[in-house]
Amino acid sequence: MSHAPPQRPTALVTGASSGIGRAIAAALAAAGYAVVLAARGRDRLDVVADGLRAQGAEVLAATCDVRDAGAVEDLVRAAVARYGRLDVVVANAGVYARSPATSIGTADVEAALATNFWGAFHLVRAALPHLLARQAGHLVLMASFDARKTLPHDGAYAAAKAALACYAAALRQDLRPHGVHVCTVFPGRVDTPMVDGLMVPWISRKVAPERVARAVLGALRRRRAEVVVPWPCRLLLWADTLSPRLGDWLVRVLRLDGEARSR
């Protein structure tokens, strides 16, 4: 009697054409997952997909603007149609823009929310029926340490990421009885194209995106609710929890806000 081969676990990663998303996709592929890569731009996405296929990975690459709920639904349908299942869904697509808090306008906040919050929200809503049907799987929502300790020039970005973190916390509790695990990731400065033009002090130097990817895989194995990476960020978090004024003082004295490179 013949048996069909077991289905390979499948992971979907948005914002997968560079930075953290690319590193997470590579780590999941190396761990044996079929990976669905999504990003807005086709050229860089194809480079990532071809590189993973050259290493023996099973890959589906699809362009998708996560701000478009219909496009996200199509993305999830395509993933399930190809692989028959979803096991890990990583909402990683994001945008970053700096502006003094006193200069932020409505358009700045709306632009930050459109990708950083609503893009993740659309993905969760599209993927949830498939995860709930199996009573299993993982949602990984990429927030930012800015959502825990906001820096002076990151108000709009941090507001969107804080909204995402609160949504994730509610989801985690609501989905616990249904077998779906939710993990929120709070990275500090990461060496990605998104912050390529930002100079930061050595104490908050940018870490490699692969470090975040390793932390995510560890969180999936241990079913961790939240991940803060790198670990020095926790020191600032503890100080800020003890006294927000102390946290603010550390941001000023250590120049943690960074400085945009002059063009």
Residue frames as qw, qx, qy, qz and C-alpha x, y, z in Angstrom:
[[0.000, 0.890, 0.456, 0.000, 0.00, 0.00, 0.00],
 [0.445, 0.354, -0.012, 0.823, 1.51, 3.33, -1.07],
 [0.279, -0.773, -0.398, 0.408, 1.50, 6.37, 1.14],
 [0.288, 0.881, 0.074, 0.367, 1.68, 10.02, 0.09],
 [0.541, 0.143, -0.372, 0.741, 4.83, 11.74, 1.31],
 [0.279, -0.703, -0.481, 0.443, 4.29, 13.91, 4.38],
 [0.222, 0.900, 0.174, 0.333, 3.69, 17.57, 3.68],
 [0.522, 0.116, -0.278, 0.798, 6.59, 19.85, 4.44],
 [0.183, -0.747, -0.432, 0.471, 5.82, 22.52, 7.05],
 [0.356, 0.616, 0.322, 0.625, 5.24, 25.88, 5.41],
 [0.293, -0.587, -0.255, 0.710, 6.21, 29.38, 6.46],
 [0.298, 0.792, 0.344, 0.408, 5.05, 32.67, 4.94],
 [0.461, -0.465, -0.119, 0.747, 7.24, 35.74, 5.42],
 [0.286, 0.909, 0.255, 0.165, 6.37, 39.27, 4.33],
 [0.059, -0.951, 0.303, 0.028, 9.05, 41.87, 3.74],
 [0.912, -0.192, 0.317, 0.175, 11.24, 38.95, 2.66],
 [0.695, 0.668, -0.008, 0.264, 13.34, 40.65, -0.02],
 [0.375, 0.573, -0.409, 0.603, 15.91, 42.09, 2.40],
 [0.221, -0.541, 0.427, -0.690, 16.94, 42.60, 6.00],
 [0.432, -0.193, 0.741, -0.477, 15.19, 40.75, 8.80],
 [0.832, 0.269, 0.169, -0.455, 12.63, 39.13, 6.51],
 [0.670, 0.537, -0.507, -0.073, 15.29, 37.72, 4.25],
 [0.062, 0.439, -0.825, 0.349, 17.24, 36.35, 7.21],
 [0.610, -0.042, 0.587, -0.531, 14.15, 34.75, 8.76],
 [0.847, 0.387, -0.081, -0.354, 13.17, 33.16, 5.46],
 [0.506, 0.533, -0.673, 0.082, 16.67, 31.71, 5.06],
 [0.185, -0.322, 0.806, -0.460, 16.67, 30.37, 8.62],
 [0.751, 0.119, 0.398, -0.514, 13.26, 28.74, 8.17],
 [0.784, 0.482, -0.325, -0.221, 14.31, 27.21, 4.86],
 [0.278, 0.494, -0.789, 0.237, 17.45, 25.80, 6.49],
 [0.391, -0.156, 0.733, -0.534, 15.21, 24.32, 9.21],
 [0.173, 0.133, 0.961, 0.172, 13.23, 22.39, 6.58],
 [0.353, 0.611, 0.471, -0.529, 10.29, 24.66, 5.88],
 [0.358, 0.519, 0.524, 0.573, 8.88, 25.41, 2.48],
 [0.165, -0.489, -0.228, 0.826, 8.93, 29.20, 2.40],
 [0.269, 0.777, 0.492, 0.287, 6.56, 31.65, 0.79],
 [0.383, -0.244, -0.036, 0.890, 8.35, 34.95, 0.23],
 [0.156, 0.836, 0.493, 0.182, 6.42, 38.16, -0.19],
 [0.299, -0.459, -0.014, 0.836, 7.52, 41.73, -0.87],
 [0.389, 0.783, 0.195, -0.444, 6.47, 44.65, -3.05],
 [0.256, 0.748, -0.482, -0.379, 9.47, 44.58, -5.40],
 [0.973, 0.201, 0.018, -0.113, 9.98, 41.64, -7.75],
 [0.571, 0.652, -0.458, 0.199, 13.69, 41.98, -8.59],
 [0.080, -0.539, 0.709, -0.447, 15.17, 41.66, -5.09],
 [0.800, -0.123, 0.385, -0.444, 12.56, 39.07, -4.18],
 [0.916, 0.365, -0.151, -0.077, 13.63, 36.86, -7.10],
 [0.334, 0.628, -0.625, 0.321, 17.27, 37.15, -6.04],
 [0.429, -0.377, 0.656, -0.494, 16.39, 35.87, -2.56],
 [0.900, 0.107, 0.224, -0.358, 14.20, 33.10, -3.94],
 [0.778, 0.515, -0.358, 0.035, 16.85, 31.91, -6.42],
 [0.096, 0.593, -0.697, 0.391, 19.48, 31.89, -3.69],
 [0.615, -0.230, 0.592, -0.468, 17.34, 29.71, -1.43],
 [0.925, 0.290, 0.032, -0.241, 16.43, 27.35, -4.25],
 [0.536, 0.619, -0.555, 0.145, 20.12, 26.95, -5.02],
 [0.123, -0.421, 0.776, -0.453, 20.50, 25.69, -1.46],
 [0.212, -0.116, -0.967, -0.076, 17.75, 23.11, -1.97],
 [0.216, 0.265, 0.566, -0.750, 14.84, 25.01, -0.45],
 [0.118, 0.552, 0.772, 0.293, 11.26, 24.80, -1.64],
 [0.089, -0.357, -0.148, 0.918, 10.23, 28.39, -2.39],
 [0.209, 0.723, 0.591, 0.292, 7.25, 30.33, -3.68],
 [0.235, -0.239, -0.070, 0.939, 7.88, 34.03, -4.33],
 [0.091, 0.722, 0.634, 0.260, 4.98, 36.44, -4.74],
 [0.119, 0.229, -0.075, 0.963, 4.79, 40.21, -4.96],
 [0.326, -0.687, -0.648, -0.048, 2.34, 41.70, -2.49],
 [0.004, 0.448, -0.193, 0.873, 1.64, 45.12, -1.05],
 [0.281, -0.297, -0.844, 0.347, 0.51, 44.34, 2.51],
 [0.157, 0.188, 0.238, -0.940, -1.38, 47.63, 2.66],
 [0.563, 0.070, -0.420, -0.709, -3.92, 46.02, 0.29],
 [0.610, -0.150, 0.651, -0.426, -6.12, 43.58, 2.21],
 [0.875, 0.376, 0.069, -0.295, -7.28, 41.89, -1.00],
 [0.535, 0.629, -0.560, 0.065, -3.72, 41.33, -2.16],
 [0.195, -0.436, 0.795, -0.374, -2.84, 39.78, 1.20],
 [0.793, 0.079, 0.443, -0.409, -5.81, 37.43, 0.97],
 [0.803, 0.536, -0.216, -0.143, -4.64, 36.39, -2.50],
 [0.200, 0.629, -0.720, 0.214, -1.14, 35.78, -1.12],
 [0.471, -0.248, 0.746, -0.401, -2.40, 33.47, 1.62],
 [0.863, 0.301, 0.215, -0.345, -4.66, 31.62, -0.82],
 [0.636, 0.629, -0.445, -0.036, -1.72, 31.07, -3.17],
 [0.051, -0.525, 0.797, -0.296, 0.42, 29.73, -0.33],
 [0.642, -0.040, 0.650, -0.405, -2.24, 27.27, 0.80],
 [0.829, 0.474, -0.012, -0.296, -3.02, 26.24, -2.77],
 [0.479, 0.632, -0.608, 0.049, 0.66, 25.43, -3.38],
 [0.192, 0.358, -0.837, 0.365, 1.54, 23.71, -0.11],
 [0.586, -0.355, -0.691, -0.228, -1.77, 22.73, 1.45],
 [0.614, -0.621, -0.413, 0.257, -0.98, 24.24, 4.84],
 [0.121, 0.781, -0.245, 0.562, 0.43, 27.13, 6.85],
 [0.758, -0.333, -0.457, 0.325, 2.55, 26.52, 9.92],
 [0.413, -0.470, -0.146, 0.766, 4.40, 29.80, 10.50],
 [0.253, 0.823, 0.348, 0.372, 3.23, 33.25, 9.41],
 [0.500, -0.344, -0.124, 0.785, 5.71, 36.11, 9.87],
 [0.162, 0.928, 0.304, 0.142, 4.32, 39.64, 9.56],
 [0.641, -0.342, 0.059, 0.685, 7.59, 41.44, 8.96],
 [0.355, 0.580, 0.319, 0.661, 6.94, 44.04, 6.25],
 [0.317, -0.782, -0.308, 0.440, 7.68, 47.51, 7.55],
 [0.383, 0.707, 0.073, 0.590, 8.61, 51.08, 6.70],
 [0.542, -0.547, -0.267, 0.579, 10.61, 53.58, 8.72],
 [0.261, 0.708, 0.114, 0.646, 10.78, 57.36, 8.62],
 [0.462, -0.323, -0.422, 0.710, 12.29, 59.81, 11.10],
 [0.019, -0.677, -0.199, -0.708, 10.82, 63.11, 12.22],
 [0.031, 0.128, -0.576, 0.806, 10.84, 65.11, 15.46],
 [0.020, -0.458, -0.865, 0.206, 7.74, 64.34, 17.50],
 [0.107, 0.623, 0.280, -0.723, 6.62, 67.98, 17.25],
 [0.199, 0.423, -0.465, -0.752, 6.78, 67.83, 13.44],
 [0.165, 0.146, 0.963, 0.155, 4.75, 64.66, 12.88],
 [0.441, 0.122, -0.127, -0.880, 1.68, 65.18, 10.74],
 [0.800, 0.123, 0.368, -0.457, -1.40, 63.09, 10.09],
 [0.777, 0.518, -0.309, -0.180, 0.05, 61.78, 6.84],
 [0.175, 0.546, -0.787, 0.227, 3.18, 60.55, 8.66],
 [0.475, -0.148, 0.738, -0.457, 1.14, 58.54, 11.15],
 [0.830, 0.335, 0.163, -0.416, -1.18, 57.17, 8.49],
 [0.611, 0.583, -0.530, -0.076, 1.79, 56.04, 6.35],
 [0.026, -0.418, 0.849, -0.321, 3.39, 54.30, 9.33],
 [0.625, 0.032, 0.598, -0.501, 0.15, 52.58, 10.30],
 [0.759, 0.432, -0.175, -0.454, -0.64, 51.49, 6.74],
 [0.660, 0.393, -0.640, 0.033, 2.31, 49.11, 6.53],
 [0.149, 0.345, -0.786, 0.491, 3.50, 48.56, 10.08],
 [0.412, 0.034, 0.674, -0.612, 0.11, 47.93, 11.63],
 [0.741, 0.346, 0.129, -0.561, -2.55, 47.40, 9.00],
 [0.545, 0.472, -0.659, -0.216, -0.24, 45.29, 6.84],
 [0.057, 0.183, -0.935, 0.299, 0.27, 42.88, 9.72],
 [0.507, 0.170, 0.521, -0.665, -3.41, 43.02, 10.64],
 [0.717, 0.400, -0.240, -0.518, -4.45, 42.07, 7.10],
 [0.429, 0.360, -0.828, -0.023, -2.04, 39.12, 7.14],
 [0.171, -0.059, 0.851, -0.494, -3.30, 37.84, 10.47],
 [0.621, 0.275, 0.302, -0.669, -6.92, 38.07, 9.35],
 [0.691, 0.429, -0.430, -0.391, -6.19, 36.21, 6.13],
 [0.377, 0.335, -0.856, 0.117, -4.09, 33.47, 7.75],
 [0.374, -0.225, 0.648, -0.624, -6.11, 32.83, 10.90],
 [0.859, 0.092, 0.052, -0.502, -8.86, 30.65, 9.36],
 [0.773, 0.359, -0.523, 0.007, -6.20, 28.23, 8.09],
 [0.167, 0.365, -0.753, 0.522, -4.37, 28.09, 11.43],
 [0.533, -0.139, 0.465, -0.693, -7.58, 27.70, 13.40],
 [0.866, 0.172, -0.245, -0.401, -8.77, 24.91, 11.11],
 [0.723, 0.244, -0.611, 0.213, -5.69, 22.91, 12.12],
 [0.656, -0.749, -0.044, -0.088, -5.66, 24.15, 15.73],
 [0.786, -0.284, 0.154, 0.527, -1.92, 24.69, 15.30],
 [0.524, 0.622, 0.145, 0.564, 0.68, 27.07, 13.96],
 [0.465, -0.459, -0.174, 0.736, 2.59, 30.22, 14.82],
 [0.223, 0.913, 0.202, 0.275, 2.03, 33.91, 14.20],
 [0.595, -0.273, -0.076, 0.752, 5.19, 36.02, 14.46],
 [0.130, 0.941, 0.269, 0.159, 4.56, 39.77, 14.56],
 [0.620, 0.113, -0.100, 0.770, 7.59, 41.99, 14.06],
 [0.195, -0.951, -0.231, 0.061, 7.23, 44.99, 16.34],
 [0.463, 0.599, -0.269, 0.596, 10.20, 47.10, 17.43],
 [0.495, -0.300, -0.519, 0.629, 11.94, 47.97, 20.66],
 [0.027, -0.210, -0.059, -0.976, 10.68, 51.47, 19.87],
 [0.545, -0.478, -0.486, -0.489, 7.27, 50.16, 20.95],
 [0.705, -0.465, -0.451, 0.289, 8.76, 49.64, 24.44],
 [0.363, -0.655, -0.047, 0.661, 11.02, 52.69, 24.66],
 [0.498, 0.783, 0.308, 0.207, 10.31, 55.26, 21.99],
 [0.526, -0.181, 0.094, 0.825, 13.07, 57.52, 20.73],
 [0.068, 0.597, 0.179, -0.779, 12.53, 61.22, 19.99],
 [0.243, 0.402, -0.460, -0.753, 12.54, 60.99, 16.18],
 [0.127, -0.015, -0.959, -0.254, 10.55, 57.75, 15.93],
 [0.382, 0.122, 0.490, -0.774, 7.11, 58.85, 17.11],
 [0.716, 0.271, -0.167, -0.621, 5.02, 57.80, 14.09],
 [0.564, 0.276, -0.775, -0.062, 6.92, 54.55, 13.56],
 [0.062, 0.093, -0.851, 0.513, 6.76, 53.69, 17.26],
 [0.538, 0.102, 0.305, -0.779, 3.05, 54.46, 17.46],
 [0.769, 0.244, -0.388, -0.445, 2.34, 51.97, 14.68],
 [0.505, 0.223, -0.816, 0.172, 4.59, 49.31, 16.21],
 [0.168, -0.078, 0.694, -0.696, 3.06, 49.86, 19.66],
 [0.712, 0.134, 0.035, -0.688, -0.39, 49.35, 18.16],
 [0.728, 0.254, -0.613, -0.173, 0.87, 46.10, 16.65],
 [0.231, 0.214, -0.836, 0.449, 2.35, 44.97, 19.97],
 [0.428, -0.001, 0.500, -0.753, -0.94, 45.58, 21.79],
 [0.790, 0.217, -0.219, -0.530, -2.89, 43.74, 19.09],
 [0.578, 0.287, -0.761, 0.059, -0.45, 40.83, 19.34],
 [0.053, -0.167, 0.777, -0.604, -0.85, 40.66, 23.12],
 [0.653, 0.104, 0.271, -0.700, -4.63, 40.43, 22.77],
 [0.767, 0.314, -0.456, -0.326, -4.31, 37.81, 20.02],
 [0.299, 0.333, -0.855, 0.261, -1.92, 35.71, 22.09],
 [0.293, -0.038, 0.718, -0.630, -4.38, 35.43, 24.93],
 [0.709, 0.260, 0.092, -0.649, -7.40, 34.89, 22.71],
 [0.732, 0.394, -0.495, -0.254, -5.75, 32.17, 20.60],
 [0.119, -0.462, 0.835, -0.274, -4.10, 30.22, 23.41],
 [0.670, 0.021, 0.639, -0.377, -7.03, 27.77, 23.83],
 [0.792, 0.537, 0.071, -0.280, -7.03, 27.14, 20.07],
 [0.884, -0.068, 0.307, 0.345, -3.46, 25.87, 19.71],
 [0.521, 0.718, 0.071, 0.456, -2.17, 28.89, 17.77],
 [0.614, -0.463, -0.132, 0.625, 0.98, 30.45, 19.23],
 [0.236, 0.929, 0.102, 0.266, 1.64, 34.20, 18.93],
 [0.680, -0.320, -0.048, 0.658, 5.11, 35.67, 19.33],
 [0.158, 0.983, 0.068, 0.058, 5.90, 39.39, 19.29],
 [0.767, 0.036, -0.016, 0.640, 9.46, 40.38, 18.38],
 [0.117, -0.986, -0.055, 0.102, 11.01, 43.63, 19.64],
 [0.779, 0.179, 0.016, 0.601, 14.30, 44.20, 17.78],
 [0.252, -0.774, 0.019, 0.580, 16.58, 47.11, 18.55],
 [0.303, 0.770, -0.346, -0.443, 18.72, 48.61, 15.82],
 [0.831, 0.078, 0.527, 0.159, 19.30, 46.06, 13.06],
 [0.159, -0.473, 0.513, 0.698, 21.69, 46.41, 10.12],
 [0.485, 0.501, 0.708, 0.113, 19.12, 46.58, 7.32],
 [0.271, 0.345, 0.375, 0.817, 18.55, 48.86, 4.32],
 [0.221, -0.813, -0.497, -0.209, 15.66, 50.47, 6.20],
 [0.401, -0.902, 0.002, 0.160, 18.07, 52.21, 8.60],
 [0.798, 0.214, 0.077, 0.558, 21.14, 52.30, 6.37],
 [0.245, 0.676, 0.008, 0.695, 21.30, 56.07, 6.58],
 [0.542, -0.795, -0.030, -0.272, 21.16, 56.18, 10.37],
 [0.435, 0.416, -0.622, 0.501, 24.30, 56.54, 12.47],
 [0.733, -0.613, -0.188, -0.225, 24.02, 55.12, 15.98],
 [0.208, -0.756, 0.574, -0.235, 26.38, 55.06, 19.00],
 [0.354, 0.315, -0.880, 0.027, 28.43, 51.97, 19.70],
 [0.258, -0.050, 0.798, -0.543, 26.31, 51.05, 22.72],
 [0.668, 0.391, 0.458, -0.438, 23.29, 50.55, 20.45],
 [0.052, 0.424, -0.701, -0.570, 25.21, 49.38, 17.39],
 [0.776, 0.228, -0.169, -0.563, 23.21, 47.64, 14.73],
 [0.575, -0.220, 0.787, -0.025, 23.07, 43.85, 14.99],
 [0.102, 0.149, -0.814, -0.552, 23.00, 41.50, 12.02],
 [0.696, -0.030, -0.118, -0.707, 19.51, 40.48, 10.84],
 [0.669, 0.078, -0.738, -0.039, 20.61, 36.86, 11.22],
 [0.098, 0.081, -0.737, 0.663, 20.74, 37.43, 14.96],
 [0.536, 0.053, 0.211, -0.816, 17.07, 38.35, 14.95],
 [0.745, 0.149, -0.502, -0.414, 16.30, 35.32, 12.77],
 [0.439, 0.104, -0.846, 0.286, 18.01, 32.99, 15.27],
 [0.178, 0.003, 0.583, -0.793, 16.00, 34.54, 18.08],
 [0.668, 0.107, -0.104, -0.729, 12.78, 33.99, 16.13],
 [0.700, 0.118, -0.687, -0.159, 13.54, 30.32, 15.49],
 [0.229, 0.063, -0.804, 0.545, 14.36, 29.85, 19.16],
 [0.387, 0.040, 0.340, -0.856, 11.07, 31.49, 20.10],
 [0.736, 0.097, -0.387, -0.547, 9.17, 29.13, 17.80],
 [0.569, 0.092, -0.805, 0.139, 10.81, 26.09, 19.39],
 [0.197, -0.100, -0.719, 0.659, 10.15, 27.32, 22.93],
 [0.146, -0.703, -0.630, -0.297, 6.79, 28.95, 22.17],
 [0.304, -0.283, -0.306, 0.857, 7.98, 32.20, 23.68],
 [0.136, 0.829, 0.524, -0.144, 5.44, 35.01, 23.89],
 [0.155, 0.985, -0.064, -0.032, 7.87, 37.89, 23.38],
 [0.819, 0.021, 0.056, 0.570, 11.46, 38.34, 22.21],
 [0.022, -0.985, 0.107, 0.135, 13.67, 41.37, 22.84],
 [0.834, 0.008, 0.228, 0.503, 16.90, 41.36, 20.82],
 [0.606, 0.228, -0.661, 0.379, 19.71, 42.20, 21.36],
 [0.583, -0.494, -0.592, 0.257, 19.86, 41.69, 25.12],
 [0.285, -0.076, -0.250, 0.922, 21.25, 45.19, 26.03],
 [0.276, -0.413, -0.349, -0.795, 17.84, 46.58, 25.08],
 [0.612, -0.523, -0.593, -0.029, 16.48, 44.85, 28.18],
 [0.459, -0.237, -0.367, 0.774, 18.69, 47.01, 30.38],
 [0.073, -0.119, -0.113, -0.984, 17.09, 50.14, 28.97],
 [0.519, -0.414, -0.567, -0.487, 13.66, 48.57, 29.35],
 [0.598, -0.435, -0.584, 0.335, 14.29, 47.76, 33.02],
 [0.271, -0.135, -0.198, 0.932, 15.58, 51.28, 33.66],
 [0.237, -0.218, -0.307, -0.896, 12.56, 52.82, 31.95],
 [0.581, -0.458, -0.641, -0.206, 10.19, 50.56, 33.88],
 [0.507, -0.362, -0.480, 0.618, 11.82, 51.69, 37.13],
 [0.042, -0.720, -0.181, 0.669, 11.63, 55.34, 36.09],
 [0.575, 0.700, 0.359, 0.224, 10.61, 56.79, 32.72],
 [0.011, 0.983, -0.180, -0.038, 12.71, 59.85, 33.54],
 [0.545, -0.517, 0.607, 0.259, 15.72, 57.59, 34.01],
 [0.695, 0.324, 0.585, 0.265, 14.95, 55.97, 30.65],
 [0.345, 0.921, 0.151, 0.104, 14.72, 59.39, 29.00],
 [0.270, -0.875, 0.372, 0.152, 18.00, 60.44, 30.61],
 [0.665, -0.214, 0.644, 0.311, 19.77, 57.35, 29.28],
 [0.605, 0.629, 0.433, 0.225, 18.44, 58.04, 25.79],
 [0.132, 0.988, -0.059, 0.046, 19.84, 61.57, 25.94],
 [0.411, -0.756, 0.487, 0.147, 23.19, 60.80, 27.57],
 [0.633, -0.126, 0.708, 0.288, 23.92, 57.77, 25.41],
 [0.271, 0.476, -0.360, -0.755, 22.59, 59.49, 22.26],
 [0.441, 0.107, 0.891, 0.014, 20.45, 56.46, 21.48],
 [0.520, 0.684, 0.273, -0.433, 18.24, 58.38, 19.05],
 [0.672, 0.133, 0.494, 0.535, 21.06, 58.30, 16.50],
 [0.086, 0.706, -0.109, -0.695, 21.64, 60.76, 13.71],
 [0.766, 0.575, 0.286, -0.006, 20.77, 60.70, 10.03],
 [0.601, -0.137, 0.354, 0.704, 23.79, 60.75, 7.73],
 [0.214, 0.730, -0.044, -0.648, 24.06, 63.96, 5.75],
 [0.786, 0.456, 0.397, 0.126, 23.57, 63.40, 2.06]]
